[in-house]
């Protein structure tokens, strides 16, 4: 009988790594089970460093919530309305504290993103043989981790544009009496509950006359059409719009300012631009500090409720007879003081046919705040204004344009959060495609 082969000893098991802990903070990390043969590969683990002081505050207020729950139970059994109202008020205050601390746990500084932008300025200026200095302020300014992950690409494009389109060549700067070294400055700060990021350059600025001429060539404007300086500057956000005659490796990367604007608006933010010819430009990005909770306008259309982010609403009013007219090639337009702006019916944007259309006088026009050309959306009613917690969309509608999430309203029922800019863009694209099929 042959000798049996010895069985090698089992390798020692390696314990799962514990969270990294120090005296000031630790890293929270979700460990995921290894994928089976039939399961898809797991996504990369995400982690974030959390201050122990913030966690201790959170735990203290969770303790307060437990106490208030016990008090509420006693008062319900005792049927004491006065103390019940007092406790509910206190419960609201503690809940707000828990909400604020929970939001702060997701906050991370902009430092790493700003360091990346410094490399972008260096590499782009070297590629273009330009001398450009870089200064950043507000590196420690904090923002929600989800927001931070999504603003990196828009910021990279704005900074690259500042070096490529904004900063002049050294010879031209000397002719204009400037230092031959151009300057790009990044500044971040909190203002009015928002994150503000400013990208400033001391280059040649944006010539709005050139923008107007290019817009006429592209059919965006009519010959002789009057628009304000602000609207002229925002022509750069139109898809495919560029005034650069020669496409370089830097300027021809396939990402336009329209994509920057779309990405920022997807984060419930906005982009502003100021420029003086010969002096330079400022691109200002305004973003919410967190995407988890927003102030929303609850509206009703065709019997269903929807949420419009309040920072997207400029104004709302009931139009009068004669305020709405039909213009060939534009459709319905709404008279807003001395201007006419496009008017869209929400039911139409959602692809529905209203079962019982309301008269114009019974409807409400919501004027949407945009950095380009304004428009209005006609709805049935405004239910109210509330803070809402944003929930992710289900897989079946996650890829649809026009919806940024859902929210649970006060009665416990869900409601979709609308992205009106996306809905209008989708509607315009649908109309253009239909006209193209007709003319083909």
N, C-alpha and C positions, 0 to 999 in steps of 0.2 A: 504494500500500500504506500502510495507516494506521500511524502510529508506535506502537510497542509501549509499553505502560504500564510505567514503571520499577518494579521490584520493591523494596519497602522493605527495608532491612537488618533482619536478625533481631535481636530485642531481646537485650541481653546476658543471659546466664544468671546467675541468682542462686545462689551456692553455698549448700549446705545449712548451716544454723547449726551451729557446733561447740558441744560442751558448755561451759557457763560454768565457768571455772576460776579459783580464787584460791588464796592460799597456805594456806588452812586446809580448804577443802571444795570440792566441785564437785557439779553437778547431773547425775544420770544420767537420760536421757530416751530412750525408744524411738521412733525415727522409723518411721512406717508409710507404705507405698506408697499413692498416691491411689486411691480406689475407681473401678472400672470401671463402665460403665453397668449391668451385670448384678449387680455385687457390692453388698452392703449397705453403708451408710455406715460408716466406721471409728469405733471408740469413741474417746473423748477420750484423748489421751496422758497417761500418768501419770508423775510424776517425784518424786524425793525427794533432798534434799541429803545428801551423804555426807561424813563427816569423813575427810580424807586419812590421819590417824593410824590410824583404824580399818582403812582399806584396806591400809596398810602392814603392820599386824599380821596381817591376813588373808593377804597375799602371803607373809609370812615363814613362816606355818604351812603354807601350800600347798607351799612349798619343803621343809619338814620331811616332808610326806607323800610327796613325790617321792623323797626320800632313803630313807624307810622302805620304800617300794615296792621300791627297788633292793636294800636289805638283805634283805627278805623273799624276793625271787627267789633271791639267793645262798644263803640258808639252806635253801630248799626243795631246791635242787640239791645242797647239801652234806648234806642230811638230818640237821640238827642240832636235835632237838626242844627242848633247853633254851634255846638262843638264839632259836628260833622263838617260844616262849611269851613270852620277855622282849620281843621285838620287837612281838608282837601287843598286849601290855600297853601298850607305848609308843605304838603306833598308836592305841589307844583313847583315850589321854590327848590326843594331838594332834587327833584327830577331834572330841573334846569342845570343844577350844579353837576349832577352825574353826566348829563349830556355834554356839558362843556369840557369836563375832564376827559371823558371818553374820546371826544374829538381831538383833544390835545395829545392823546397817545398816538395818533396817526400823523402828527406833525413832524416834519423833518426839515433841516436847514437846506438852503440853496447852494451851499458852499461847493459841493462836488460838481453841480451843473455849471457854476460860474468858472470853475477851474477848467472844465471842458471847453467853455467858450474862449478862454485865454489861448488854448491850443489852436482853436479854429482861426482866431485872429492871426496868430503867428504863422500857421501853415498857409493861409490864404494870402497874406501879405507877401510871404516868400515866393509863392507861386506867381504872383503878379508883379514882383520886383518893386513893391511899395514899402515905404517905411510907415508903420502904424504902431502906436502905443495903445495899451489896454489898461483900463482902470475899472475896478469893480467895487461897489459899495453895497452894504446890506447883505453880505454873504451869510450872515447868521439868521436872516429873516426866515421864518418857518412857514411851511405850507403843507397841506394834506399830501401824503405820499402818492396817492392816485393822480392828483393834479401834477405833481412834480414829474412823474413818469411820462406824462403826455405833453409837457410843454418843452421838453428838450429839443425835439426836432424843429418846431416853429422858431425857437430862439436861435438855433444854429443857422437857419436860413436867413433870418433877419440880420444877424451879425455878419454872415458871409456877404450878404447884399450890401451892408454898410461899407465893407472893405472894397468890394468889387465895383459897385455902382456909385457909392457915395464919396469915398476918399479919392482925391485926384492924384495923378502922378506927381512926383517930386518937382519936376520942371514947371508944371502948371501951377502948383501951389506957390512956388517962388515968384512966378509972374503975378500972382494975385496978392502978394505981400504976406503970405502965410508961412508958418514954419513948415519945412519940407516933410516933417514927420506928422502924419495925421493922427487923430485921436478917436478911439471908440470907447465909450463909457457906459457901463451897465450899473443901474441903481435899482434896488428892490426895497420896498417898505410896505407897511400895512396902512391903509387909509379907509376909513368908513366901513370897516368890516370886509374889506377886499385886499387882495394882494396886488400891488402895482409894480410892474417891471418896466423900466424905461431903458431903451437902447438909443444912445445919442452919438452922432458923429459930427465932426466939424468939416465935412466935405463940401461938395458943390451944391447940395440941396436938390430939390425936385422942381423942375420948370413946368408949371401947370399949363403953359401955352403949348409946350411939346405934347403933354398928355392929351389936351383937347384935340390937337391936330391928329394924333394917332387914333383917338377914339372915333373921330369922324371917318378916317380911313377904314376902320374896322366895322363901321355901321353902328357903333354903340351910341353915338350922338348924331344929331342932324346938323348939317352945315348952318352955322350961325346960332345954334341953340345955346341959350344962356344958362349957365350953372354956377353955383357959388364956388369959391376957392376950396372950401372943405370938400364939396362933392367932386371937384376936379382932382384933388389929391387922392380921393378914394377910388378913382378909376383904376389905380394900380391893382386893385383887388379883383378885377374882372378876369375870368379864365383866359389864359393865353395872352394876356396883355404884357407887352414889353416894349420899351423904347430903345433898347440896345441894338445897334445895327449889326454888331459882330458878336456871335455867340462864342464864348470862351469855355474852357474846361470848367471854370468856376461857375459862370452864369448859366451854363446849359445843362444843369443836373436834373431837369425834368420836374422840379418842384417850384411852383409859382407862388406869388403872394396870395392868390385865391385859395390855395391849399392851406396856407398859414392861417388865413381868416376862418376857413371852415373848421380847422382843428381847434382853434381857440374858442369859437362859438359852440363847438361840441362840448366844451368844458364849462358852458354857461358864462363865457367871458366875452370880451370885446377888444378890438384893436383900434387904436386912434393914431393918427399921424399928423405931425406938424412939420413944416419945412420952410426955409427961407433960402432963396437962390443965392449961392455964393457963401452962405454961412453954415449950412448943414441941416440935418433932419433929426427928428425925435419920433421913435415908434414907442407907443405906450400900450402895454398889455394890462388889462384889468381882469382879475380872476377871483372867483369865490375862494375863501380860505379852505372850504371843504365841499365835497360833492355829496355828502351823506344827507344833509338837511337843507332845504331851500324854502324861501318864501314863495308861495304859489297863489295864483288867482284860480279859483275853482269856477269853471264855466259849464254851461249846459248847451248842447246842440243835438237836435233830433232825439230828445229824450234821454241822452246819455251825458254823464259828467266827465270832464277832462280837466287837467291841470296845465296852466301856462306859467312858466317861471316868471315871477313878478319883475325881475330885472330885464325881461324882454318887452315889457309893456310900457309904451310911452304915454298913452292916454286912452280913454274909452268914453263913448257917448252914444246917445240915441240919434241916428241921422234923421233929418226931416225930409219930407217929400221935396224933391228938387236937388237934394244933396248928391244923389247918385245918378249918373248918366252913363250911356253906352257909347263908347268911342270905337270906331272901326279899327281893327288891328290891335287894340288894347283890351277890349272887353269893358267890363264895368269899372268906372272910376268914381272915387269919392271926393267931393269938394271939402278940402280942409283949409279953412281960412282963405288965403290967396292962391292956393295950389290945388292941383288935382293929382291924386295918388291912386295906384291900382287897388281895386277892391276884390277880395276873394271870399266866397262863401265856404265856411268850414266843412259843411256836408259835402260839397263838391271836391274839396281838397282831399277828403277821406274816401272819395269814390262812392258816395252814397246819393240816393235820391230821397229827399225829404218826403215823409209821408203826408205831412200837412204843413206846407210852407207858411212861415209867418210873414205878415206884412212888414214893410221896411220900418214903419214907425214902432213896431213891436220888437224889433231886433236891436242889437247893440254892436257898434263898430269898435273893434279893438285895434288901435294903431300900434304897430310893432316897431320897437326901437332897433334900428339898424345903422351901421356906419356907412352904408351905401345909399341906395334910393329907397325911401320909405314905402310901406304898403299897409293896408288894413285888412282885417279878417272879420266877417260878419258872423255873429253867434246869436243864439236865442236869448241867453240870460247869463248874468253873473251871480253865482251862488254866494261867494264870499272870498275872503283872503285868509289863508292859514299857513303855518309852517308845516311842511310835509316831509316825511322820511322817504328817501328814494330807495326803491327796491329794483333789483335787476329784472329785466324782461325774460319771459320764457323763451325757450329755444325756438319755438315756432314763429315768433315775431321779432327775435333779437336782431336779425339782419335787415329789417325794414327801415327805410329812411323815414324820418318824421316823428319818431318816438325815442325819447332818451331814457325812459324807465317807467315805473309805475309807483303809485302811492296808495296807502290804505287811508281812507277818509274817516271822519269821526263816527260814522255809522258802521264801520268795519268792512265796508265794501271797497274793492280796488278801483283805481282810476288811472288811465294812461296819462303820462306827462308828454305834452306836445312840443315838438321842435318846429315852429311855424316856418322858419327860414327854409328848412329842409322840405317841408310839405309843399311850399310854394315853388321851390326849385324843381321838385319832382313833377308838379303839375305843369310848369312851363315846358319842361323837357318832353312831357307827354303830348302837349299841344303841338310843339314844333315837329315831333316825330309824325304826328297825324297829318299835319300840313304837308310834310315832305312826301308822305305816301300818296296824298292826293295829287300832288304836282308831278309825281314820278310817272 
